[in-house]
Amino acid sequence: MKDSKLAQSARKGTGLTQEEFGAVVGVSTEHVCRWEKGRKAMSQTARTLLRALVAHPELAAELRNGR
């Protein structure tokens, strides 16, 4: 899956805004926007985290709450 599609799928699966999603994964809103538009490549670490969020979107709530 391309990084842009991965970012879109992960964020939309969690139901979060770009701002909220950025806070959960530790990047700026601008980073999320660039990922989704295919203008910024993501690190392997970010790719792994987003794949986990696609498979288990409920993890976003745990990450958001600092658990």
C-alpha positions in Angstrom: 0.0 0.0 0.0 1.3 3.4 -0.9 2.1 5.8 2.0 -0.6 8.2 1.0 -3.3 5.5 1.0 -1.9 4.0 4.2 -2.1 7.4 5.9 -5.6 8.0 4.7 -6.8 4.6 5.7 -5.3 4.8 9.1 -6.7 8.2 9.9 -10.1 7.6 8.5 -10.3 4.2 10.3 -9.8 6.0 13.6 -12.3 8.7 12.8 -9.9 11.4 13.8 -9.2 14.8 12.2 -5.7 15.4 10.7 -4.8 17.4 13.8 -6.0 14.8 16.2 -4.3 12.0 14.2 -1.0 13.9 14.2 -1.1 14.3 17.9 -1.7 10.5 18.3 1.2 9.5 16.1 3.5 12.3 17.2 3.7 14.5 14.0 2.3 17.8 12.9 -1.0 18.3 11.1 1.1 19.4 8.1 3.0 16.1 8.1 -0.3 14.2 8.1 -1.6 16.3 5.2 1.6 15.8 3.2 1.5 12.0 3.9 -2.1 11.9 2.7 -1.3 13.9 -0.5 1.8 11.8 -1.2 4.1 14.7 -0.8 6.1 13.4 2.1 7.6 9.9 2.6 7.1 8.5 6.0 9.7 6.7 8.1 9.6 2.9 8.5 8.6 3.5 12.2 5.7 5.6 11.2 4.7 3.1 8.5 4.7 0.3 11.0 2.6 2.4 13.5 0.1 3.3 10.7 -0.2 -0.3 9.6 -1.0 -1.3 13.2 -3.7 1.5 13.4 -5.3 0.2 10.1 -5.5 -3.3 11.6 -6.6 -2.1 15.1 -8.1 1.4 14.9 -9.1 1.2 18.6 -5.4 1.6 19.5 -5.7 5.3 18.6 -7.9 5.9 21.6 -5.3 4.2 23.9 -2.5 6.3 22.3 -4.6 9.4 22.6 -5.2 8.8 26.3 -1.6 8.0 27.0 -2.1 4.3 27.9 
